Amino acid sequence: MNMKRYILVIAAVIGTLYACSNDDDNGVTVVPPRDRAEQQANEAPIMEEYLKTHFFRFVDNDANPDFQIIQFDTIAGDNSAQTSIWDSGLLKEKVITREDVDYTLYYISHNVMNEQSEKRNPTFADSTFLTYRGELFYDYEDDDGDGIPNDGDVDADGDGEPDMVDETETKTDSDGDGIADDSDVDNNPGEPDSDGDGIIDENDPVDNNNNDRKVFDSAITPIWFDLVAVLDGFREATVEFKGATDFTQNGDGTVSFSQDFGNFTVFMPSGLAYFSQPQNGIPQYAPLIFTVQLYSSIETDHDNDGIPSYLEDLDGDRLVFDPDDDTDSNGFSNYLDPDDDGDGTLTIDEDLEPDTDLTVDRDGDGDPTNDIGDGDPTNDDTDGDGIPNYLDTDDTASRED
């Protein structure tokens, strides 16, 4: 799975999943996605339970010594005295509204120096230079998220009632630990339990000794991510942090960043992730965890029209690709449209204000003294109607006239 392939525009268009049916007509059954509000109502307590029953630890990262890997584990057994993520005092939250549903995004900063940095935060439409590690909340052999795989769970669907073995027999749990008696090592002392979770190997498809088993994607070498084209939850967490204040170009061509880079973990509901669209290693309706190291960011102008892309979010929803951000309704959102209002004059040429800084080479021709305009098309309103020229079809004056 490559996050860069996730384009929200496509996800917004694909409204249903298709599955082949076994009907006599060999037709196609349309499986609609779940109701977003209902799914969020079901997921929220599961996410909270995870945060209240898990802790995190730092482990050395041989692949990239600049930062340690964050590992998550259950508070149980030898870890019973650990402090939960929920009670750590580090957890912050942020409410994001998508399709009229409020989603709570949780995140933790692992670098106090970054919080104190005066470096600018990236906007929701900027490019970012980072590393990351993405993982699932739960092993998805565990439908109710209680840490017990379905095969060994007395109540795999979490409905409060023991599951049926067959039409006549119900699963039992004589010691009340949630593990069905036929899978409980306490009731089967001769059976192996390789990972020590109390479930015999025969009914335990999850190897708890493998700390990377839930990791579905990672980048240990920094790469550039365009925040326009990533998951909502990933974007909205990243803008809360800053890149490093300094870097050093090493003799071998690598770059070392100052230690105040952004280092954080975000816990996102499926509604801010892939929701009903399964990905490689990620089932439908899966809340996700990402740990990210943010080294740098660049203010982005995708169409080079003189307007930073984040300012082309006209409806203020922090998304730049929806129909409300396409002034001339030509199918290209303004952040990708060099003529936003479709009046025949390029947006960048509707920058008419006198150049106020003759030291800046705005047109890139090597001569900063011959530029026309001040580099900001948003402050030009020839007819004074409150609509800048680049969004107003009544104003077609060009600095090239």
TINU-743531 format. One record per residue (C-alpha): z, y, x; residue in three letters; residue number from 1. Coordinates in Angstrom, 2 decimals, padded with zeros to 5 digits, m for minus. Example, Ala and Ser with C-alpha at 12.3 -4.5 7.8 and 13.67 -1.06 7.14 Angstrom:
2
{c3 007.80	c2 m004.50	c1 012.30	res ala	n 1}
{c3 007.14	c2 m001.06	c1 013.67	res ser	n 2}
***
This chain:
401
{c3 000.00	c2 000.00	c1 000.00	res met	n 1}
{c3 m000.94	c2 003.37	c1 001.31	res asn	n 2}
{c3 000.69	c2 006.37	c1 m000.34	res met	n 3}
{c3 m002.24	c2 008.55	c1 000.58	res lys	n 4}
{c3 m004.35	c2 006.61	c1 m001.92	res arg	n 5}
{c3 m002.10	c2 007.61	c1 m004.74	res tyr	n 6}
{c3 m003.83	c2 010.47	c1 m006.52	res ile	n 7}
{c3 m001.93	c2 011.73	c1 m009.50	res leu	n 8}
{c3 m005.10	c2 012.94	c1 m011.17	res val	n 9}
{c3 m006.28	c2 009.37	c1 m011.46	res ile	n 10}
{c3 m002.89	c2 008.15	c1 m012.64	res ala	n 11}
{c3 m002.91	c2 010.75	c1 m015.41	res ala	n 12}
{c3 m006.28	c2 009.50	c1 m016.65	res val	n 13}
{c3 m005.45	c2 005.81	c1 m016.60	res ile	n 14}
{c3 m003.30	c2 005.46	c1 m019.70	res gly	n 15}
{c3 m003.25	c2 001.72	c1 m020.22	res thr	n 16}
{c3 m003.32	c2 m001.55	c1 m018.31	res leu	n 17}
{c3 m005.77	c2 m004.28	c1 m019.12	res tyr	n 18}
{c3 m005.07	c2 m007.99	c1 m018.99	res ala	n 19}
{c3 m007.24	c2 m010.96	c1 m019.86	res cys	n 20}
{c3 m006.06	c2 m012.81	c1 m022.93	res ser	n 21}
{c3 m006.37	c2 m016.44	c1 m023.95	res asn	n 22}
{c3 m007.69	c2 m015.56	c1 m027.39	res asp	n 23}
{c3 m010.53	c2 m017.66	c1 m028.75	res asp	n 24}
{c3 m012.87	c2 m014.69	c1 m028.52	res asp	n 25}
{c3 m012.11	c2 m014.31	c1 m024.81	res asn	n 26}
{c3 m011.54	c2 m010.63	c1 m025.49	res gly	n 27}
{c3 m009.44	c2 m008.15	c1 m023.61	res val	n 28}
{c3 m005.93	c2 m007.26	c1 m024.69	res thr	n 29}
{c3 m004.91	c2 m003.68	c1 m024.13	res val	n 30}
{c3 m001.30	c2 m003.50	c1 m022.95	res val	n 31}
{c3 m000.03	c2 000.05	c1 m023.50	res pro	n 32}
{c3 002.50	c2 001.48	c1 m021.07	res pro	n 33}
{c3 006.10	c2 001.70	c1 m022.15	res arg	n 34}
{c3 007.40	c2 004.83	c1 m023.79	res asp	n 35}
{c3 008.47	c2 007.13	c1 m020.96	res arg	n 36}
{c3 011.63	c2 008.39	c1 m022.63	res ala	n 37}
{c3 012.79	c2 004.87	c1 m023.49	res glu	n 38}
{c3 012.03	c2 003.59	c1 m020.00	res gln	n 39}
{c3 013.96	c2 006.45	c1 m018.42	res gln	n 40}
{c3 016.92	c2 005.81	c1 m020.72	res ala	n 41}
{c3 016.94	c2 002.18	c1 m019.57	res asn	n 42}
{c3 016.46	c2 002.96	c1 m015.88	res glu	n 43}
{c3 019.02	c2 005.74	c1 m015.52	res ala	n 44}
{c3 022.13	c2 003.51	c1 m015.79	res pro	n 45}
{c3 020.57	c2 000.93	c1 m013.45	res ile	n 46}
{c3 019.97	c2 003.61	c1 m010.81	res met	n 47}
{c3 023.50	c2 004.97	c1 m011.23	res glu	n 48}
{c3 024.94	c2 001.47	c1 m010.93	res glu	n 49}
{c3 023.02	c2 000.96	c1 m007.69	res tyr	n 50}
{c3 024.34	c2 004.21	c1 m006.24	res leu	n 51}
{c3 027.89	c2 003.27	c1 m007.24	res lys	n 52}
{c3 027.75	c2 m000.26	c1 m005.82	res thr	n 53}
{c3 025.81	c2 000.32	c1 m002.58	res his	n 54}
{c3 026.46	c2 002.10	c1 000.70	res phe	n 55}
{c3 024.24	c2 002.95	c1 003.66	res phe	n 56}
{c3 024.54	c2 002.45	c1 007.39	res arg	n 57}
{c3 022.57	c2 003.66	c1 010.40	res phe	n 58}
{c3 020.96	c2 001.11	c1 012.73	res val	n 59}
{c3 019.06	c2 001.75	c1 015.95	res asp	n 60}
{c3 015.31	c2 002.11	c1 015.61	res asn	n 61}
{c3 013.51	c2 000.43	c1 018.49	res asp	n 62}
{c3 010.11	c2 001.55	c1 017.18	res ala	n 63}
{c3 011.04	c2 005.25	c1 017.16	res asn	n 64}
{c3 014.26	c2 006.22	c1 018.95	res pro	n 65}
{c3 014.06	c2 009.78	c1 017.54	res asp	n 66}
{c3 015.88	c2 008.60	c1 014.43	res phe	n 67}
{c3 017.93	c2 005.65	c1 013.21	res gln	n 68}
{c3 016.91	c2 003.43	c1 010.31	res ile	n 69}
{c3 018.95	c2 003.76	c1 007.12	res ile	n 70}
{c3 019.96	c2 000.38	c1 005.69	res gln	n 71}
{c3 021.43	c2 m000.13	c1 002.24	res phe	n 72}
{c3 023.85	c2 m002.89	c1 001.32	res asp	n 73}
{c3 026.11	c2 m003.96	c1 m001.52	res thr	n 74}
{c3 029.81	c2 m003.11	c1 m001.46	res ile	n 75}
{c3 031.21	c2 m006.64	c1 m001.48	res ala	n 76}
{c3 032.83	c2 m009.18	c1 000.81	res gly	n 77}
{c3 033.13	c2 m007.82	c1 004.34	res asp	n 78}
{c3 031.79	c2 m004.49	c1 003.04	res asn	n 79}
{c3 034.35	c2 m004.08	c1 000.26	res ser	n 80}
{c3 036.01	c2 m001.07	c1 001.90	res ala	n 81}
{c3 032.78	c2 000.92	c1 002.25	res gln	n 82}
{c3 032.29	c2 004.17	c1 000.35	res thr	n 83}
{c3 029.50	c2 004.13	c1 m002.22	res ser	n 84}
{c3 026.51	c2 006.43	c1 m002.05	res ile	n 85}
{c3 027.71	c2 007.89	c1 m005.36	res trp	n 86}
{c3 031.13	c2 008.79	c1 m003.92	res asp	n 87}
{c3 029.92	c2 009.80	c1 m000.45	res ser	n 88}
{c3 029.96	c2 013.52	c1 m001.21	res gly	n 89}
{c3 026.42	c2 013.69	c1 000.19	res leu	n 90}
{c3 024.44	c2 012.89	c1 m002.93	res leu	n 91}
{c3 022.53	c2 015.72	c1 m004.60	res lys	n 92}
{c3 020.40	c2 015.65	c1 m007.72	res glu	n 93}
{c3 017.44	c2 017.50	c1 m009.14	res lys	n 94}
{c3 015.95	c2 017.29	c1 m012.64	res val	n 95}
{c3 012.15	c2 017.09	c1 m012.86	res ile	n 96}
{c3 010.34	c2 017.22	c1 m016.21	res thr	n 97}
{c3 007.14	c2 015.25	c1 m016.60	res arg	n 98}
{c3 005.40	c2 014.59	c1 m019.94	res glu	n 99}
{c3 008.39	c2 016.06	c1 m021.80	res asp	n 100}
{c3 010.83	c2 013.62	c1 m020.17	res val	n 101}
{c3 013.64	c2 014.80	c1 m017.87	res asp	n 102}
{c3 014.04	c2 012.65	c1 m014.77	res tyr	n 103}
{c3 016.96	c2 012.85	c1 m012.36	res thr	n 104}
{c3 015.97	c2 012.65	c1 m008.71	res leu	n 105}
{c3 018.80	c2 011.82	c1 m006.28	res tyr	n 106}
{c3 018.65	c2 012.61	c1 m002.57	res tyr	n 107}
{c3 020.82	c2 012.67	c1 000.56	res ile	n 108}
{c3 020.44	c2 014.71	c1 003.74	res ser	n 109}
{c3 021.18	c2 012.85	c1 006.96	res his	n 110}
{c3 020.95	c2 015.91	c1 009.21	res asn	n 111}
{c3 023.35	c2 018.82	c1 008.81	res val	n 112}
{c3 021.40	c2 020.83	c1 011.41	res met	n 113}
{c3 018.38	c2 020.85	c1 009.10	res asn	n 114}
{c3 020.43	c2 022.31	c1 006.27	res glu	n 115}
{c3 021.45	c2 025.16	c1 008.57	res gln	n 116}
{c3 017.93	c2 025.79	c1 009.89	res ser	n 117}
{c3 016.08	c2 029.04	c1 009.08	res glu	n 118}
{c3 012.72	c2 027.24	c1 009.17	res lys	n 119}
{c3 010.64	c2 027.60	c1 005.98	res arg	n 120}
{c3 010.64	c2 024.84	c1 003.40	res asn	n 121}
{c3 007.23	c2 023.40	c1 002.57	res pro	n 122}
{c3 005.86	c2 024.17	c1 m000.88	res thr	n 123}
{c3 004.72	c2 021.52	c1 m003.32	res phe	n 124}
{c3 001.09	c2 022.03	c1 m002.21	res ala	n 125}
{c3 001.54	c2 022.08	c1 001.59	res asp	n 126}
{c3 000.69	c2 019.58	c1 004.29	res ser	n 127}
{c3 003.59	c2 017.81	c1 005.99	res thr	n 128}
{c3 003.95	c2 015.89	c1 009.25	res phe	n 129}
{c3 006.40	c2 013.04	c1 008.80	res leu	n 130}
{c3 007.48	c2 009.43	c1 009.10	res thr	n 131}
{c3 008.82	c2 007.40	c1 006.21	res tyr	n 132}
{c3 010.10	c2 004.04	c1 005.00	res arg	n 133}
{c3 009.69	c2 002.99	c1 001.36	res gly	n 134}
{c3 011.64	c2 000.21	c1 m000.32	res glu	n 135}
{c3 012.56	c2 m001.21	c1 m003.69	res leu	n 136}
{c3 015.96	c2 m000.75	c1 m005.30	res phe	n 137}
{c3 016.23	c2 m004.44	c1 m006.14	res tyr	n 138}
{c3 014.61	c2 m007.74	c1 m005.38	res asp	n 139}
{c3 012.27	c2 m008.18	c1 m008.30	res tyr	n 140}
{c3 013.26	c2 m011.78	c1 m008.77	res glu	n 141}
{c3 016.19	c2 m010.04	c1 m010.49	res asp	n 142}
{c3 015.16	c2 m008.64	c1 m013.89	res asp	n 143}
{c3 018.51	c2 m007.11	c1 m014.84	res asp	n 144}
{c3 019.24	c2 m005.67	c1 m011.38	res gly	n 145}
{c3 022.68	c2 m007.27	c1 m011.04	res asp	n 146}
{c3 022.01	c2 m008.67	c1 m007.57	res gly	n 147}
{c3 021.68	c2 m012.25	c1 m008.81	res ile	n 148}
{c3 018.12	c2 m013.68	c1 m008.81	res pro	n 149}
{c3 016.87	c2 m014.82	c1 m012.22	res asn	n 150}
{c3 016.98	c2 m018.52	c1 m011.33	res asp	n 151}
{c3 020.68	c2 m018.32	c1 m010.50	res gly	n 152}
{c3 021.70	c2 m015.78	c1 m013.11	res asp	n 153}
{c3 023.63	c2 m016.93	c1 m016.18	res val	n 154}
{c3 022.23	c2 m013.87	c1 m018.03	res asp	n 155}
{c3 018.95	c2 m012.98	c1 m016.31	res ala	n 156}
{c3 017.76	c2 m010.59	c1 m019.00	res asp	n 157}
{c3 021.05	c2 m008.68	c1 m019.12	res gly	n 158}
{c3 021.44	c2 m008.92	c1 m022.89	res asp	n 159}
{c3 025.07	c2 m010.00	c1 m022.65	res gly	n 160}
{c3 024.39	c2 m013.57	c1 m023.76	res glu	n 161}
{c3 023.99	c2 m016.68	c1 m021.57	res pro	n 162}
{c3 020.37	c2 m017.73	c1 m021.17	res asp	n 163}
{c3 018.99	c2 m020.98	c1 m022.58	res met	n 164}
{c3 018.11	c2 m023.76	c1 m020.17	res val	n 165}
{c3 015.99	c2 m025.34	c1 m022.89	res asp	n 166}
{c3 016.03	c2 m025.46	c1 m026.69	res glu	n 167}
{c3 019.36	c2 m027.28	c1 m026.79	res thr	n 168}
{c3 021.24	c2 m026.29	c1 m023.63	res glu	n 169}
{c3 022.79	c2 m022.93	c1 m022.66	res thr	n 170}
{c3 023.62	c2 m021.86	c1 m019.12	res lys	n 171}
{c3 027.33	c2 m021.80	c1 m018.27	res thr	n 172}
{c3 029.41	c2 m019.75	c1 m015.83	res asp	n 173}
{c3 032.84	c2 m021.33	c1 m015.56	res ser	n 174}
{c3 034.26	c2 m018.83	c1 m013.05	res asp	n 175}
{c3 032.77	c2 m015.71	c1 m014.62	res gly	n 176}
{c3 031.04	c2 m014.42	c1 m011.48	res asp	n 177}
{c3 027.63	c2 m014.08	c1 m013.13	res gly	n 178}
{c3 026.15	c2 m017.02	c1 m011.22	res ile	n 179}
{c3 025.18	c2 m019.96	c1 m013.41	res ala	n 180}
{c3 027.20	c2 m023.10	c1 m012.66	res asp	n 181}
{c3 024.13	c2 m025.09	c1 m011.60	res asp	n 182}
{c3 023.40	c2 m022.43	c1 m008.96	res ser	n 183}
{c3 026.93	c2 m021.51	c1 m007.90	res asp	n 184}
{c3 027.91	c2 m022.82	c1 m004.47	res val	n 185}
{c3 031.50	c2 m023.05	c1 m005.76	res asp	n 186}
{c3 030.38	c2 m025.77	c1 m008.15	res asn	n 187}
{c3 027.96	c2 m027.35	c1 m005.69	res asn	n 188}
{c3 029.88	c2 m027.41	c1 m002.38	res pro	n 189}
{c3 027.45	c2 m029.82	c1 m000.75	res gly	n 190}
{c3 024.43	c2 m027.58	c1 m001.28	res glu	n 191}
{c3 023.31	c2 m025.06	c1 001.40	res pro	n 192}
{c3 023.70	c2 m021.29	c1 000.90	res asp	n 193}
{c3 021.84	c2 m019.86	c1 003.90	res ser	n 194}
{c3 022.47	c2 m016.19	c1 003.19	res asp	n 195}
{c3 026.07	c2 m016.56	c1 002.01	res gly	n 196}
{c3 025.58	c2 m014.85	c1 m001.35	res asp	n 197}
{c3 027.20	c2 m017.65	c1 m003.35	res gly	n 198}
{c3 023.90	c2 m018.98	c1 m004.73	res ile	n 199}
{c3 022.55	c2 m022.31	c1 m003.51	res ile	n 200}
{c3 019.23	c2 m022.08	c1 m001.69	res asp	n 201}
{c3 017.42	c2 m024.19	c1 m004.27	res glu	n 202}
{c3 017.84	c2 m021.47	c1 m006.91	res asn	n 203}
{c3 017.82	c2 m018.46	c1 m004.59	res asp	n 204}
{c3 014.38	c2 m017.04	c1 m003.70	res pro	n 205}
{c3 015.97	c2 m013.97	c1 m002.06	res val	n 206}
{c3 016.96	c2 m014.05	c1 001.62	res asp	n 207}
{c3 019.78	c2 m011.54	c1 001.92	res asn	n 208}
{c3 019.75	c2 m011.98	c1 005.69	res asn	n 209}
{c3 016.42	c2 m010.14	c1 005.82	res asn	n 210}
{c3 017.26	c2 m006.43	c1 005.60	res asn	n 211}
{c3 013.57	c2 m005.52	c1 005.43	res asp	n 212}
{c3 012.66	c2 m007.77	c1 002.52	res arg	n 213}
{c3 012.43	c2 m004.88	c1 000.04	res lys	n 214}
{c3 010.39	c2 m002.58	c1 002.32	res val	n 215}
{c3 006.85	c2 m002.16	c1 000.96	res phe	n 216}
{c3 005.48	c2 000.55	c1 003.26	res asp	n 217}
{c3 006.42	c2 002.57	c1 006.32	res ser	n 218}
{c3 005.04	c2 004.84	c1 009.03	res ala	n 219}
{c3 006.92	c2 004.85	c1 012.33	res ile	n 220}
{c3 004.48	c2 007.29	c1 013.96	res thr	n 221}
{c3 004.27	c2 010.73	c1 012.33	res pro	n 222}
{c3 001.29	c2 011.28	c1 010.02	res ile	n 223}
{c3 000.08	c2 014.19	c1 007.90	res trp	n 224}
{c3 000.71	c2 013.96	c1 004.16	res phe	n 225}
{c3 m000.81	c2 016.39	c1 001.67	res asp	n 226}
{c3 002.02	c2 016.90	c1 m000.85	res leu	n 227}
{c3 m000.52	c2 017.47	c1 m003.62	res val	n 228}
{c3 m001.51	c2 013.80	c1 m003.39	res ala	n 229}
{c3 001.83	c2 011.99	c1 m003.18	res val	n 230}
{c3 004.36	c2 010.71	c1 m005.70	res leu	n 231}
{c3 006.18	c2 013.33	c1 m007.74	res asp	n 232}
{c3 009.54	c2 012.11	c1 m006.50	res gly	n 233}
{c3 008.41	c2 012.14	c1 m002.88	res phe	n 234}
{c3 007.04	c2 015.68	c1 m003.19	res arg	n 235}
{c3 010.01	c2 017.14	c1 m005.02	res glu	n 236}
{c3 012.45	c2 015.75	c1 m002.47	res ala	n 237}
{c3 010.41	c2 016.84	c1 000.56	res thr	n 238}
{c3 010.33	c2 020.50	c1 m000.50	res val	n 239}
{c3 014.14	c2 020.57	c1 m000.29	res glu	n 240}
{c3 013.98	c2 020.09	c1 003.50	res phe	n 241}
{c3 012.49	c2 021.75	c1 006.57	res lys	n 242}
{c3 010.60	c2 020.72	c1 009.64	res gly	n 243}
{c3 011.94	c2 020.98	c1 013.19	res ala	n 244}
{c3 012.30	c2 024.46	c1 014.65	res thr	n 245}
{c3 010.69	c2 023.54	c1 017.97	res asp	n 246}
{c3 008.69	c2 020.87	c1 019.78	res phe	n 247}
{c3 007.71	c2 019.91	c1 023.31	res thr	n 248}
{c3 004.31	c2 018.62	c1 024.40	res gln	n 249}
{c3 004.99	c2 015.69	c1 026.72	res asn	n 250}
{c3 002.89	c2 014.74	c1 029.71	res gly	n 251}
{c3 001.71	c2 011.52	c1 028.08	res asp	n 252}
{c3 000.25	c2 013.40	c1 025.12	res gly	n 253}
{c3 003.13	c2 012.70	c1 022.75	res thr	n 254}
{c3 005.23	c2 015.38	c1 021.11	res val	n 255}
{c3 009.04	c2 015.56	c1 021.00	res ser	n 256}
{c3 010.64	c2 017.56	c1 018.20	res phe	n 257}
{c3 013.96	c2 019.35	c1 018.24	res ser	n 258}
{c3 016.75	c2 017.38	c1 016.59	res gln	n 259}
{c3 017.04	c2 019.63	c1 013.53	res asp	n 260}
{c3 014.10	c2 017.99	c1 011.72	res phe	n 261}
{c3 014.54	c2 017.02	c1 008.09	res gly	n 262}
{c3 015.96	c2 013.52	c1 007.66	res asn	n 263}
{c3 016.67	c2 012.41	c1 004.11	res phe	n 264}
{c3 016.66	c2 009.61	c1 001.56	res thr	n 265}
{c3 015.39	c2 010.04	c1 m001.99	res val	n 266}
{c3 016.09	c2 007.73	c1 m004.93	res phe	n 267}
{c3 013.42	c2 008.18	c1 m007.59	res met	n 268}
{c3 012.95	c2 006.70	c1 m011.08	res pro	n 269}
{c3 009.66	c2 004.97	c1 m011.86	res ser	n 270}
{c3 008.60	c2 007.95	c1 m013.97	res gly	n 271}
{c3 008.39	c2 009.98	c1 m010.74	res leu	n 272}
{c3 006.79	c2 007.06	c1 m008.90	res ala	n 273}
{c3 004.07	c2 004.65	c1 m010.06	res tyr	n 274}
{c3 005.52	c2 003.99	c1 m013.55	res phe	n 275}
{c3 003.25	c2 001.40	c1 m015.25	res ser	n 276}
{c3 000.76	c2 001.10	c1 m012.38	res gln	n 277}
{c3 001.68	c2 m001.86	c1 m010.11	res pro	n 278}
{c3 000.94	c2 m001.51	c1 m006.40	res gln	n 279}
{c3 000.90	c2 m003.94	c1 m003.52	res asn	n 280}
{c3 004.53	c2 m005.01	c1 m003.19	res gly	n 281}
{c3 005.67	c2 m002.80	c1 m006.08	res ile	n 282}
{c3 005.94	c2 m004.13	c1 m009.64	res pro	n 283}
{c3 005.56	c2 m002.05	c1 m012.77	res gln	n 284}
{c3 008.40	c2 000.30	c1 m013.75	res tyr	n 285}
{c3 010.08	c2 000.12	c1 m010.35	res ala	n 286}
{c3 012.41	c2 002.89	c1 m009.17	res pro	n 287}
{c3 011.88	c2 003.48	c1 m005.46	res leu	n 288}
{c3 013.75	c2 004.59	c1 m002.34	res ile	n 289}
{c3 012.15	c2 006.57	c1 000.48	res phe	n 290}
{c3 013.77	c2 007.63	c1 003.73	res thr	n 291}
{c3 011.78	c2 010.43	c1 005.35	res val	n 292}
{c3 011.78	c2 012.34	c1 008.63	res gln	n 293}
{c3 010.05	c2 015.71	c1 008.18	res leu	n 294}
{c3 008.89	c2 017.21	c1 011.49	res tyr	n 295}
{c3 006.54	c2 020.01	c1 010.46	res ser	n 296}
{c3 004.69	c2 021.58	c1 007.56	res ser	n 297}
{c3 001.71	c2 023.91	c1 007.15	res ile	n 298}
{c3 001.00	c2 026.26	c1 004.28	res glu	n 299}
{c3 m002.24	c2 024.93	c1 002.85	res thr	n 300}
{c3 m005.27	c2 026.65	c1 001.33	res asp	n 301}
{c3 m007.35	c2 023.63	c1 000.30	res his	n 302}
{c3 m010.51	c2 025.56	c1 m000.63	res asp	n 303}
{c3 m010.18	c2 028.32	c1 002.00	res asn	n 304}
{c3 m010.47	c2 031.03	c1 m000.64	res asp	n 305}
{c3 m007.68	c2 033.16	c1 000.80	res gly	n 306}
{c3 m005.07	c2 032.02	c1 m001.72	res ile	n 307}
{c3 m002.44	c2 029.48	c1 m000.62	res pro	n 308}
{c3 m002.75	c2 026.43	c1 m002.85	res ser	n 309}
{c3 000.76	c2 026.71	c1 m004.23	res tyr	n 310}
{c3 m000.16	c2 030.10	c1 m005.74	res leu	n 311}
{c3 m003.00	c2 028.42	c1 m007.66	res glu	n 312}
{c3 m000.47	c2 026.66	c1 m009.88	res asp	n 313}
{c3 m001.05	c2 029.00	c1 m012.83	res leu	n 314}
{c3 001.18	c2 027.25	c1 m015.38	res asp	n 315}
{c3 004.15	c2 026.93	c1 m013.05	res gly	n 316}
{c3 004.59	c2 023.16	c1 m013.39	res asp	n 317}
{c3 004.41	c2 022.59	c1 m009.61	res arg	n 318}
{c3 001.20	c2 020.59	c1 m010.05	res leu	n 319}
{c3 m002.08	c2 022.21	c1 m009.03	res val	n 320}
{c3 m004.60	c2 019.77	c1 m010.44	res phe	n 321}
{c3 m004.10	c2 019.85	c1 m014.21	res asp	n 322}
{c3 m006.53	c2 021.51	c1 m016.70	res pro	n 323}
{c3 m004.25	c2 024.54	c1 m017.05	res asp	n 324}
{c3 m005.01	c2 025.36	c1 m013.42	res asp	n 325}
{c3 m008.80	c2 025.40	c1 m013.90	res asp	n 326}
{c3 m009.64	c2 028.97	c1 m014.94	res thr	n 327}
{c3 m013.38	c2 028.48	c1 m015.45	res asp	n 328}
{c3 m013.02	c2 024.94	c1 m016.91	res ser	n 329}
{c3 m015.65	c2 023.58	c1 m014.54	res asn	n 330}
{c3 m013.69	c2 020.41	c1 m013.75	res gly	n 331}
{c3 m012.40	c2 021.71	c1 m010.42	res phe	n 332}
{c3 m008.83	c2 022.98	c1 m010.35	res ser	n 333}
{c3 m008.52	c2 026.41	c1 m008.79	res asn	n 334}
{c3 m006.99	c2 025.06	c1 m005.58	res tyr	n 335}
{c3 m010.29	c2 023.24	c1 m004.95	res leu	n 336}
{c3 m012.61	c2 025.86	c1 m006.48	res asp	n 337}
{c3 m013.98	c2 028.61	c1 m004.18	res pro	n 338}
{c3 m014.94	c2 030.67	c1 m007.26	res asp	n 339}
{c3 m011.91	c2 030.36	c1 m009.51	res asp	n 340}
{c3 m013.19	c2 032.35	c1 m012.46	res asp	n 341}
{c3 m016.81	c2 031.23	c1 m012.20	res gly	n 342}
{c3 m018.15	c2 034.78	c1 m012.22	res asp	n 343}
{c3 m020.54	c2 034.19	c1 m009.35	res gly	n 344}
{c3 m018.42	c2 036.05	c1 m006.81	res thr	n 345}
{c3 m016.45	c2 033.88	c1 m004.42	res leu	n 346}
{c3 m012.69	c2 034.28	c1 m004.72	res thr	n 347}
{c3 m012.37	c2 035.25	c1 m001.07	res ile	n 348}
{c3 m014.99	c2 037.99	c1 m001.58	res asp	n 349}
{c3 m012.96	c2 039.47	c1 m004.44	res glu	n 350}
{c3 m010.41	c2 040.62	c1 m001.86	res asp	n 351}
{c3 m011.23	c2 044.34	c1 m001.87	res leu	n 352}
{c3 m008.00	c2 046.00	c1 m000.67	res glu	n 353}
{c3 m008.35	c2 047.73	c1 002.74	res pro	n 354}
{c3 m007.33	c2 045.67	c1 005.74	res asp	n 355}
{c3 m003.83	c2 046.78	c1 006.68	res thr	n 356}
{c3 m003.52	c2 044.85	c1 009.94	res asp	n 357}
{c3 m006.36	c2 045.22	c1 012.40	res leu	n 358}
{c3 m004.75	c2 042.74	c1 014.80	res thr	n 359}
{c3 m005.45	c2 039.79	c1 012.49	res val	n 360}
{c3 m008.92	c2 038.22	c1 012.64	res asp	n 361}
{c3 m009.21	c2 037.22	c1 008.97	res arg	n 362}
{c3 m012.85	c2 036.08	c1 008.99	res asp	n 363}
{c3 m012.59	c2 034.21	c1 012.29	res gly	n 364}
{c3 m015.51	c2 035.97	c1 013.98	res asp	n 365}
{c3 m013.42	c2 037.01	c1 016.98	res gly	n 366}
{c3 m013.23	c2 040.66	c1 015.96	res asp	n 367}
{c3 m010.15	c2 041.61	c1 013.90	res pro	n 368}
{c3 m011.38	c2 045.19	c1 013.43	res thr	n 369}
{c3 m014.42	c2 044.42	c1 011.26	res asn	n 370}
{c3 m012.66	c2 042.45	c1 008.51	res asp	n 371}
{c3 m012.95	c2 043.59	c1 004.90	res ile	n 372}
{c3 m009.96	c2 043.04	c1 002.65	res gly	n 373}
{c3 m006.29	c2 042.53	c1 003.37	res asp	n 374}
{c3 m006.36	c2 038.73	c1 003.18	res gly	n 375}
{c3 m004.82	c2 038.67	c1 m000.31	res asp	n 376}
{c3 m007.19	c2 038.41	c1 m003.30	res pro	n 377}
{c3 m004.24	c2 038.40	c1 m005.70	res thr	n 378}
{c3 m003.59	c2 042.16	c1 m005.40	res asn	n 379}
{c3 m007.08	c2 043.31	c1 m006.47	res asp	n 380}
{c3 m007.42	c2 044.34	c1 m010.13	res asp	n 381}
{c3 m010.36	c2 046.72	c1 m010.50	res thr	n 382}
{c3 m010.14	c2 047.25	c1 m014.27	res asp	n 383}
{c3 m006.34	c2 047.41	c1 m014.33	res gly	n 384}
{c3 m005.93	c2 044.83	c1 m017.06	res asp	n 385}
{c3 m003.22	c2 042.91	c1 m015.21	res gly	n 386}
{c3 m005.54	c2 040.05	c1 m014.30	res ile	n 387}
{c3 m006.58	c2 039.90	c1 m010.64	res pro	n 388}
{c3 m010.31	c2 040.05	c1 m010.04	res asn	n 389}
{c3 m010.56	c2 036.47	c1 m008.83	res tyr	n 390}
{c3 m009.35	c2 035.25	c1 m012.25	res leu	n 391}
{c3 m011.13	c2 037.93	c1 m014.30	res asp	n 392}
{c3 m014.79	c2 037.44	c1 m015.26	res thr	n 393}
{c3 m015.01	c2 041.17	c1 m016.10	res asp	n 394}
{c3 m014.53	c2 042.05	c1 m012.43	res asp	n 395}
{c3 m017.35	c2 040.78	c1 m010.24	res thr	n 396}
{c3 m017.24	c2 043.28	c1 m007.40	res ala	n 397}
{c3 m017.60	c2 041.67	c1 m003.99	res ser	n 398}
{c3 m016.51	c2 042.94	c1 m000.60	res arg	n 399}
{c3 m020.00	c2 041.91	c1 000.49	res glu	n 400}
{c3 m021.59	c2 044.53	c1 m001.82	res asp	n 401}
***
